[in-house]
């Protein structure tokens, strides 16, 4: 029987940013497809980010915070920046 290969993991900071994105998206009741449309990307991009395998670029990050009605710090840090 063959070995099962796992998906490659991104850097640990990708995982924490992905967890923040998922937490806020779910809290706001926003579907993956809706958020993906807001950042002009396919839903798979959101899934990869939330799984910690990818990250959003600065334009996508700005669009995601606008779509989720969040300040920028909410997706990049757990510490409020105010």
MODELLER restraints for C-alpha pairs under 7 A, 6 or more apart:
rsr = mdl.restraints
at = mdl.atoms
rsr.add(forms.Gaussian(group=physical.xy_distance, feature=features.Distance(at['CA:9:A'], at['CA:52:A']), mean=6.78, stdev=0.5))
rsr.add(forms.Gaussian(group=physical.xy_distance, feature=features.Distance(at['CA:9:A'], at['CA:53:A']), mean=5.37, stdev=0.5))
rsr.add(forms.Gaussian(group=physical.xy_distance, feature=features.Distance(at['CA:10:A'], at['CA:52:A']), mean=6.01, stdev=0.5))
rsr.add(forms.Gaussian(group=physical.xy_distance, feature=features.Distance(at['CA:10:A'], at['CA:53:A']), mean=4.72, stdev=0.5))
rsr.add(forms.Gaussian(group=physical.xy_distance, feature=features.Distance(at['CA:10:A'], at['CA:54:A']), mean=6.44, stdev=0.5))
rsr.add(forms.Gaussian(group=physical.xy_distance, feature=features.Distance(at['CA:14:A'], at['CA:52:A']), mean=4.84, stdev=0.5))
rsr.add(forms.Gaussian(group=physical.xy_distance, feature=features.Distance(at['CA:14:A'], at['CA:53:A']), mean=6.78, stdev=0.5))
rsr.add(forms.Gaussian(group=physical.xy_distance, feature=features.Distance(at['CA:14:A'], at['CA:54:A']), mean=6.46, stdev=0.5))
rsr.add(forms.Gaussian(group=physical.xy_distance, feature=features.Distance(at['CA:14:A'], at['CA:55:A']), mean=6.08, stdev=0.5))
rsr.add(forms.Gaussian(group=physical.xy_distance, feature=features.Distance(at['CA:15:A'], at['CA:51:A']), mean=6.55, stdev=0.5))
rsr.add(forms.Gaussian(group=physical.xy_distance, feature=features.Distance(at['CA:15:A'], at['CA:52:A']), mean=3.79, stdev=0.5))
rsr.add(forms.Gaussian(group=physical.xy_distance, feature=features.Distance(at['CA:17:A'], at['CA:75:A']), mean=6.25, stdev=0.5))
rsr.add(forms.Gaussian(group=physical.xy_distance, feature=features.Distance(at['CA:17:A'], at['CA:76:A']), mean=6.11, stdev=0.5))
rsr.add(forms.Gaussian(group=physical.xy_distance, feature=features.Distance(at['CA:18:A'], at['CA:49:A']), mean=5.07, stdev=0.5))
rsr.add(forms.Gaussian(group=physical.xy_distance, feature=features.Distance(at['CA:18:A'], at['CA:50:A']), mean=3.87, stdev=0.5))
rsr.add(forms.Gaussian(group=physical.xy_distance, feature=features.Distance(at['CA:18:A'], at['CA:51:A']), mean=6.16, stdev=0.5))
rsr.add(forms.Gaussian(group=physical.xy_distance, feature=features.Distance(at['CA:18:A'], at['CA:52:A']), mean=5.31, stdev=0.5))
rsr.add(forms.Gaussian(group=physical.xy_distance, feature=features.Distance(at['CA:19:A'], at['CA:50:A']), mean=5.79, stdev=0.5))
rsr.add(forms.Gaussian(group=physical.xy_distance, feature=features.Distance(at['CA:20:A'], at['CA:75:A']), mean=5.75, stdev=0.5))
rsr.add(forms.Gaussian(group=physical.xy_distance, feature=features.Distance(at['CA:21:A'], at['CA:50:A']), mean=6.47, stdev=0.5))
rsr.add(forms.Gaussian(group=physical.xy_distance, feature=features.Distance(at['CA:21:A'], at['CA:75:A']), mean=6.01, stdev=0.5))
rsr.add(forms.Gaussian(group=physical.xy_distance, feature=features.Distance(at['CA:22:A'], at['CA:50:A']), mean=5.72, stdev=0.5))
rsr.add(forms.Gaussian(group=physical.xy_distance, feature=features.Distance(at['CA:25:A'], at['CA:68:A']), mean=6.73, stdev=0.5))
rsr.add(forms.Gaussian(group=physical.xy_distance, feature=features.Distance(at['CA:28:A'], at['CA:68:A']), mean=6.72, stdev=0.5))
rsr.add(forms.Gaussian(group=physical.xy_distance, feature=features.Distance(at['CA:32:A'], at['CA:43:A']), mean=6.03, stdev=0.5))
rsr.add(forms.Gaussian(group=physical.xy_distance, feature=features.Distance(at['CA:32:A'], at['CA:46:A']), mean=6.55, stdev=0.5))
rsr.add(forms.Gaussian(group=physical.xy_distance, feature=features.Distance(at['CA:33:A'], at['CA:43:A']), mean=5.32, stdev=0.5))
rsr.add(forms.Gaussian(group=physical.xy_distance, feature=features.Distance(at['CA:35:A'], at['CA:64:A']), mean=6.72, stdev=0.5))
rsr.add(forms.Gaussian(group=physical.xy_distance, feature=features.Distance(at['CA:35:A'], at['CA:67:A']), mean=6.80, stdev=0.5))
rsr.add(forms.Gaussian(group=physical.xy_distance, feature=features.Distance(at['CA:36:A'], at['CA:42:A']), mean=5.68, stdev=0.5))
rsr.add(forms.Gaussian(group=physical.xy_distance, feature=features.Distance(at['CA:36:A'], at['CA:43:A']), mean=5.05, stdev=0.5))
rsr.add(forms.Gaussian(group=physical.xy_distance, feature=features.Distance(at['CA:36:A'], at['CA:46:A']), mean=6.32, stdev=0.5))
rsr.add(forms.Gaussian(group=physical.xy_distance, feature=features.Distance(at['CA:38:A'], at['CA:63:A']), mean=6.35, stdev=0.5))
rsr.add(forms.Gaussian(group=physical.xy_distance, feature=features.Distance(at['CA:38:A'], at['CA:64:A']), mean=6.81, stdev=0.5))
rsr.add(forms.Gaussian(group=physical.xy_distance, feature=features.Distance(at['CA:38:A'], at['CA:67:A']), mean=6.35, stdev=0.5))
rsr.add(forms.Gaussian(group=physical.xy_distance, feature=features.Distance(at['CA:39:A'], at['CA:60:A']), mean=5.16, stdev=0.5))
rsr.add(forms.Gaussian(group=physical.xy_distance, feature=features.Distance(at['CA:39:A'], at['CA:63:A']), mean=5.30, stdev=0.5))
rsr.add(forms.Gaussian(group=physical.xy_distance, feature=features.Distance(at['CA:39:A'], at['CA:64:A']), mean=6.12, stdev=0.5))
rsr.add(forms.Gaussian(group=physical.xy_distance, feature=features.Distance(at['CA:48:A'], at['CA:54:A']), mean=5.45, stdev=0.5))
rsr.add(forms.Gaussian(group=physical.xy_distance, feature=features.Distance(at['CA:49:A'], at['CA:55:A']), mean=5.19, stdev=0.5))
rsr.add(forms.Gaussian(group=physical.xy_distance, feature=features.Distance(at['CA:65:A'], at['CA:71:A']), mean=6.28, stdev=0.5))
rsr.add(forms.Gaussian(group=physical.xy_distance, feature=features.Distance(at['CA:65:A'], at['CA:72:A']), mean=5.99, stdev=0.5))
rsr.add(forms.Gaussian(group=physical.xy_distance, feature=features.Distance(at['CA:73:A'], at['CA:80:A']), mean=6.47, stdev=0.5))
rsr.add(forms.Gaussian(group=physical.xy_distance, feature=features.Distance(at['CA:73:A'], at['CA:81:A']), mean=6.19, stdev=0.5))
